[in-house]
Each structure stands twice: as C-alpha cells, then as structure tokens.
Amino acid sequence: MITSKYTGVDIDILLRFNRLKNLTTDHEVIKNAVKKSAELLELNEDSTKIRRKIQIKPKADDVIERSIYIQGIPTSVKKPVEAIEEYLAKYELEAVHINAFRNKNRTFKGEAFVELKTKEDAEKILAKKLPFNETEINIMKKSEFPGLKQKKKLTRQLSYLPSLVPEEEKEDWEAIEKKNKEEEQEIIESDTKKFNESAVISFNLSAAVAFSAVKTFLASKGNLTWVNYVNDSTTGGAFFEESDAAALNEKINNQKITDTEVEVTSKVSTDEEKEELLKAYLEFRQKMRKRNGGKFKRNNKRKAEDVPEGEPETKQEKTD
C-alpha cells in the first residue's frame, strides 16, 4: 500500500484513457489486476489510486534518434495506435504518440510520433518508407519535425522571415506572403466597415466588476459584437450590430449590472473614443489571427477542425 506523500494516480483519471476504457471500466477488475502485479504497482490505503513501485528510468539521450514522425495516415482509422503497432509489427516499439485535433471528439489527425527500441530500427523504417495499407505516407526523423513545423507555420503567418527560406523556394514564399497581406488588408477593411456601421457606446461603472459580468449585461441590451474592458476596471467601450446608438444608449445608461449594485453610466461615443476603440479592436483581431496561425473567419467563428497544423495537443498512449 502507498504510505508516502505521493498518492499516485486516481483510477477515475486512468479510465479517461481509451485503451484502458476499452478493456474495462470496472474499478474492482483494475484493483485486482494491480494486486496481481504487486512487484510493479501498488494501491493507496483506500484503493482509489495507483502508482508504480519502481519509478521509470530516465529516457536515454538517444531517444530523438530512435524516434520517427509519420504523416498522412488515413484519418478514418478507428484505432490508430493499434493500427500503427500492426504496421510496424516487425520492429520493437517503445511508445506511440498520436496527434489529434482539439475538437470535442479529439479526431485523429493522421499523424504520430513513434519511439523505437533501437536507432537501427528507426533507420530501417526510414529507409523503406513502406505504404500504410496501400496509402503513401510521409516518414521522417523526429529531429526533422521542428523544421517542417516551422515551414508550415510560416506559410500561414503574416510575419515573413526571408532568412529561413531556401533560395529555390523564395518565389513561392513571396507569392504566399503577398496573398497573406492581401487577405489581411481585406479583413481589416471588412472589420472597419462593420465597426463604422455599428452603434458604439462608451461607459463608466460605479465600481469595478469582472469582465464576464460586464459582457453579460451589455449582451442583454443588444447584439453585442465586442467589448473593450479590463477586469476590475471602471471604464470601457463596446459596439453592437444595431445602428441606432442613441436608442441603444437609453437601454444601458443608468442601469445596474445584474445581481450587483454597480451602476452603468453610458453615452454615445465621440469620434475620438470611436477611433481609440476601433484601434483596440483591430489590434485584438490581429493578435487572435497570429495566435491561430493566421487563420481567422470573418464572422469571428472558427471551427475546431481548422486548428493550425504542427505538433498539436498530443494524446499519448504507450505500447504494452
């Protein structure tokens, strides 16, 4: 039984991993299995948590050289870890790490990192580059992945870095950059037009409140597009889809934020206030585009499937 301060991993957390969940969701079955592996694992006093008796040895320094990156596996594969293990059945695997989109269903992205037992096995796979169930795939050293990731990122982002582009590719990259700048300008013009057609309101609060409270209050008064307010501040600005700013202001001015005693004093924004708010809005939109790898829908809605490529949030599963 576990007696030290380190309390192990809760069984409920372990059951979040599909591989275990597919075998069983019965806590008693898991506990009995742990007891049968007493030389490796142990339970805590109330049998709710598990930990290793012998800690995992630090990974060898050659782990990068023993690892490969696979791209282009069909996303329709139902059990990607098992499929990859079968594909590489002739070789000894240490671990398979699959990449998934950050959407609700954690859809497989068709990419994986595989750690082999030996450097020699990794080199054999790289040399053969066999198709995956008749599908041509891309296999490279894991050490080469950061370069691939950077190249993909540069094709999407607005900041063009010529020094990273090989001479023979510059013409293509310059075309990409030109297109990026044109699209960026189109978005700025679209956002500015939308702002200029909107009702713009400036407001003061009798006391500081959370951003969420301000946003909820304003959204209840009209079709809120964006609010510029810093948590625990007392001033801010917002703009709405409505075009009649005076009518909207009547709904907001001298009202109290729901479930608080905080009173809102508002007015139709002056030209100077509008200019400052528009500048803040355009900066916010640009920041979000850069964070999202240069992708941004004009209606400010972006599907999870559009998450930028690269090394995404990774679902890790080890081989048995």
C-alpha positions as CSV (number, residue, x, y, z in Angstrom):
1,M,0.0,0.0,0.0
2,I,1.1,3.6,-0.6
3,T,2.2,5.3,2.5
4,S,4.3,8.2,1.3
5,K,3.1,11.7,0.5
6,Y,3.0,10.8,-3.2
7,T,-0.5,9.4,-3.7
8,G,-0.4,8.0,-7.2
9,V,-3.0,8.4,-10.0
10,D,-6.7,8.2,-9.4
11,I,-8.3,5.2,-11.1
12,D,-11.0,7.6,-12.5
13,I,-8.3,9.5,-14.3
14,L,-6.8,6.3,-15.7
15,L,-10.2,5.4,-17.1
16,R,-10.1,8.5,-19.3
17,F,-7.6,6.7,-21.5
18,N,-9.4,4.9,-24.2
19,R,-7.1,1.8,-24.2
20,L,-8.0,1.0,-20.6
21,K,-11.6,2.0,-21.0
22,N,-12.0,-0.4,-23.9
23,L,-10.8,-3.2,-21.7
24,T,-12.9,-2.4,-18.6
25,T,-14.5,0.3,-16.7
26,D,-14.9,-1.8,-13.5
27,H,-12.8,-0.5,-10.7
28,E,-12.7,-3.9,-9.0
29,V,-11.2,-5.5,-12.1
30,I,-8.5,-2.9,-12.2
31,K,-7.7,-3.2,-8.5
32,N,-7.4,-7.0,-8.8
33,A,-5.1,-6.6,-11.8
34,V,-2.9,-4.2,-9.7
35,K,-2.7,-6.7,-6.9
36,K,-1.6,-9.4,-9.3
37,S,1.2,-7.1,-10.4
38,A,2.4,-6.3,-6.9
39,E,6.0,-6.3,-7.9
40,L,5.3,-3.4,-10.2
41,L,2.3,-1.5,-8.9
42,E,0.6,-0.7,-5.7
43,L,-2.7,0.9,-4.4
44,N,-3.1,3.6,-1.8
45,E,-4.8,2.8,1.6
46,D,-8.4,3.3,0.3
47,S,-7.6,1.5,-3.0
48,T,-8.6,4.5,-5.2
49,K,-5.2,5.4,-6.6
50,I,-2.3,3.5,-8.3
51,R,1.4,4.2,-8.6
52,R,4.5,2.3,-9.7
53,K,6.6,0.7,-7.1
54,I,9.7,1.2,-9.2
55,Q,10.0,4.6,-10.9
56,I,10.5,4.7,-14.6
57,K,14.2,5.1,-15.6
58,P,15.0,8.4,-17.3
59,K,14.9,8.1,-21.0
60,A,18.2,7.6,-22.8
61,D,19.9,10.5,-24.5
62,D,19.4,8.9,-27.9
63,V,15.6,9.0,-27.7
64,I,15.3,11.6,-30.5
65,E,17.5,9.4,-32.8
66,R,15.3,6.4,-32.1
67,S,12.1,8.3,-32.8
68,I,10.3,8.9,-36.1
69,Y,7.4,11.2,-37.3
70,I,4.7,9.7,-39.5
71,Q,2.3,11.9,-41.5
72,G,-0.5,11.0,-43.9
73,I,-2.1,8.1,-42.1
74,P,-5.8,7.9,-43.1
75,T,-7.9,9.8,-40.5
76,S,-10.6,7.2,-40.9
77,V,-8.5,4.7,-39.0
78,K,-10.6,3.7,-35.9
79,K,-7.8,2.6,-33.6
80,P,-4.7,4.5,-34.8
81,V,-2.4,3.3,-32.0
82,E,-3.2,-0.4,-32.7
83,A,-3.0,0.2,-36.5
84,I,0.5,1.8,-36.2
85,E,1.7,-1.1,-34.0
86,E,0.5,-3.5,-36.6
87,Y,2.1,-1.5,-39.4
88,L,5.4,-1.6,-37.5
89,A,5.0,-5.1,-36.1
90,K,8.4,-6.3,-37.3
91,Y,10.1,-3.7,-35.0
92,E,10.3,-3.2,-31.3
93,L,8.3,-0.2,-30.2
94,E,8.7,1.8,-27.0
95,A,5.8,4.2,-27.4
96,V,3.3,5.6,-29.9
97,H,2.0,9.2,-29.5
98,I,-0.9,10.1,-31.8
99,N,-1.8,13.6,-32.7
100,A,-5.5,14.7,-32.6
101,F,-7.5,17.8,-33.4
102,R,-8.6,20.0,-30.4
103,N,-12.2,19.4,-31.2
104,K,-14.8,17.8,-29.0
105,N,-14.3,14.3,-30.3
106,R,-10.4,14.5,-30.4
107,T,-10.4,13.4,-34.0
108,F,-7.3,11.6,-35.1
109,K,-5.2,13.9,-37.3
110,G,-3.3,11.3,-39.3
111,E,0.0,12.0,-37.6
112,A,2.0,10.2,-35.0
113,F,5.4,10.1,-33.2
114,V,6.8,6.6,-32.7
115,E,9.7,5.8,-30.4
116,L,11.6,2.6,-31.4
117,K,13.7,0.4,-29.2
118,T,16.8,1.0,-31.2
119,K,18.3,3.6,-33.5
120,E,18.9,0.8,-36.1
121,D,15.2,0.0,-36.3
122,A,14.3,3.7,-36.8
123,E,16.8,3.9,-39.7
124,K,15.4,0.7,-41.3
125,I,11.9,2.2,-41.3
126,L,13.1,5.5,-42.7
127,A,15.0,3.7,-45.5
128,K,12.0,1.5,-46.5
129,K,9.1,4.0,-46.1
130,L,6.6,1.4,-46.8
131,P,3.0,2.5,-47.6
132,F,0.4,2.3,-44.8
133,N,-2.3,-0.1,-46.0
134,E,-1.6,0.9,-49.6
135,T,-1.6,4.6,-48.7
136,E,1.5,6.6,-49.4
137,I,2.7,8.3,-46.2
138,N,5.5,10.6,-45.2
139,I,8.1,9.3,-42.6
140,M,10.9,11.4,-41.3
141,K,13.2,11.6,-38.3
142,K,11.7,13.2,-35.3
143,S,14.6,15.6,-35.3
144,E,13.5,16.9,-38.7
145,F,9.9,17.7,-37.4
146,P,10.6,21.2,-36.0
147,G,11.8,22.3,-39.4
148,L,8.7,21.0,-41.0
149,K,6.5,22.6,-38.4
150,Q,8.3,26.0,-38.8
151,K,7.8,25.8,-42.6
152,K,4.1,25.2,-42.3
153,K,3.8,27.9,-39.8
154,L,5.5,30.4,-42.0
155,T,3.1,29.8,-44.9
156,R,0.2,30.8,-42.6
157,Q,1.6,33.6,-40.6
158,L,1.8,37.2,-41.6
159,S,5.4,37.8,-40.4
160,Y,7.6,36.8,-43.4
161,L,11.1,35.7,-42.5
162,P,13.1,35.5,-45.7
163,S,16.3,34.3,-43.9
164,L,14.5,30.9,-43.2
165,V,13.5,30.3,-46.8
166,P,15.8,28.4,-49.2
167,E,16.7,30.5,-52.3
168,E,14.9,28.0,-54.6
169,E,11.7,28.4,-52.7
170,K,11.6,32.2,-52.4
171,E,9.4,32.8,-55.4
172,D,6.7,30.6,-53.9
173,W,7.1,32.0,-50.5
174,E,6.9,35.6,-51.7
175,A,3.6,34.7,-53.5
176,I,2.3,33.3,-50.3
177,E,3.3,36.4,-48.4
178,K,1.7,38.7,-50.9
179,K,-1.6,36.7,-50.7
180,N,-1.4,36.8,-46.9
181,K,-1.0,40.6,-46.9
182,E,-3.9,41.0,-49.3
183,E,-6.1,38.8,-47.2
184,E,-5.0,40.7,-44.0
185,Q,-5.9,44.0,-45.7
186,E,-9.3,42.6,-46.7
187,I,-10.1,41.6,-43.2
188,I,-9.0,45.0,-41.8
189,E,-11.3,46.8,-44.3
190,S,-14.2,44.4,-43.5
191,D,-13.8,44.9,-39.7
192,T,-13.5,48.7,-40.1
193,K,-16.7,48.8,-42.3
194,K,-18.5,46.7,-39.7
195,F,-17.4,48.9,-36.9
196,N,-18.4,52.1,-38.7
197,E,-21.9,50.8,-39.3
198,S,-22.4,49.8,-35.6
199,A,-23.6,51.6,-32.5
200,V,-20.6,52.5,-30.4
201,I,-21.1,53.1,-26.7
202,S,-18.7,54.3,-24.0
203,F,-19.4,53.5,-20.4
204,N,-18.3,54.1,-16.8
205,L,-19.1,51.9,-13.8
206,S,-19.7,53.0,-10.2
207,A,-17.4,50.2,-9.1
208,A,-15.1,47.6,-10.7
209,V,-16.6,44.2,-11.7
210,A,-15.4,41.2,-13.6
211,F,-15.3,41.3,-17.4
212,S,-17.9,38.4,-17.7
213,A,-20.4,40.5,-15.7
214,V,-20.0,43.5,-18.0
215,K,-20.2,41.4,-21.1
216,T,-23.4,39.6,-19.9
217,F,-25.0,42.9,-19.0
218,L,-24.2,44.5,-22.4
219,A,-25.2,41.5,-24.4
220,S,-28.6,41.6,-22.7
221,K,-29.2,45.1,-24.1
222,G,-28.4,44.5,-27.7
223,N,-26.5,42.4,-30.2
224,L,-23.0,42.9,-28.7
225,T,-20.1,42.5,-31.2
226,W,-17.2,43.3,-29.0
227,V,-16.4,44.9,-25.6
228,N,-13.1,46.6,-24.6
229,Y,-13.0,46.2,-20.8
230,V,-10.2,45.2,-18.5
231,N,-11.1,43.1,-15.4
232,D,-11.7,45.2,-12.3
233,S,-11.6,48.5,-14.3
234,T,-14.4,51.1,-14.2
235,T,-14.3,52.4,-17.8
236,G,-14.7,50.7,-21.2
237,G,-16.3,50.8,-24.6
238,A,-18.4,48.4,-26.8
239,F,-20.0,48.2,-30.2
240,F,-23.2,46.5,-31.3
241,E,-24.8,45.3,-34.5
242,E,-27.5,47.8,-34.1
243,S,-27.0,51.1,-36.0
244,D,-29.1,53.4,-33.7
245,A,-26.6,54.3,-30.9
246,A,-28.9,56.7,-29.2
247,A,-31.7,54.2,-28.8
248,L,-29.3,51.6,-27.5
249,N,-27.7,54.0,-25.1
250,E,-31.1,54.6,-23.5
251,K,-31.3,50.9,-22.6
252,I,-27.8,50.9,-21.0
253,N,-27.5,54.3,-19.3
254,N,-28.2,54.4,-15.5
255,Q,-28.9,50.7,-15.3
256,K,-27.5,48.3,-12.8
257,I,-25.5,45.2,-13.7
258,T,-27.5,42.1,-12.9
259,D,-27.1,40.7,-9.3
260,T,-24.9,43.7,-8.3
261,E,-25.3,47.3,-7.1
262,V,-22.9,48.5,-9.8
263,E,-24.5,51.3,-11.9
264,V,-23.6,51.8,-15.5
265,T,-23.4,55.4,-16.9
266,S,-23.1,55.3,-20.7
267,K,-23.1,57.7,-23.7
268,V,-22.8,57.5,-27.4
269,S,-19.1,57.5,-28.1
270,T,-17.4,60.6,-29.5
271,D,-15.3,60.4,-32.7
272,E,-12.1,60.3,-30.6
273,E,-13.5,57.5,-28.5
274,K,-14.6,55.6,-31.6
275,E,-11.1,55.9,-33.1
276,E,-9.5,54.5,-29.9
277,L,-12.0,51.6,-29.7
278,L,-11.5,50.8,-33.4
279,K,-7.8,50.7,-32.9
280,A,-8.1,48.4,-29.9
281,Y,-10.5,46.1,-31.8
282,L,-8.2,45.8,-34.9
283,E,-5.2,45.1,-32.7
284,F,-7.2,42.4,-30.9
285,R,-8.3,40.8,-34.1
286,Q,-4.8,40.8,-35.5
287,K,-3.5,39.2,-32.2
288,M,-6.0,36.4,-32.5
289,R,-5.1,35.7,-36.1
290,K,-1.5,35.4,-35.2
291,R,-2.3,33.2,-32.3
292,N,-4.4,31.0,-34.6
293,G,-1.6,30.7,-37.2
294,G,-3.0,33.4,-39.5
295,K,-6.4,31.8,-39.8
296,F,-9.5,33.8,-38.8
297,K,-13.0,33.6,-40.0
298,R,-14.6,37.0,-40.9
299,N,-17.6,36.2,-38.7
300,N,-15.3,35.7,-35.8
301,K,-16.2,32.0,-35.6
302,R,-13.6,29.3,-36.2
303,K,-14.2,25.6,-36.3
304,A,-12.2,23.3,-34.2
305,E,-11.2,21.4,-37.3
306,D,-9.3,24.5,-38.5
307,V,-6.7,24.2,-35.8
308,P,-3.3,25.0,-37.3
309,E,-1.1,22.2,-38.4
310,G,2.1,21.5,-36.5
311,E,2.7,19.4,-33.4
312,P,-0.8,19.8,-31.8
313,E,-2.0,18.9,-28.4
314,T,-0.9,15.3,-28.2
315,K,-2.8,12.2,-27.0
316,Q,-0.2,9.8,-25.7
317,E,-0.6,6.1,-25.5
318,K,2.2,3.6,-24.7
319,T,2.6,0.2,-26.1
320,D,2.1,-2.7,-23.8
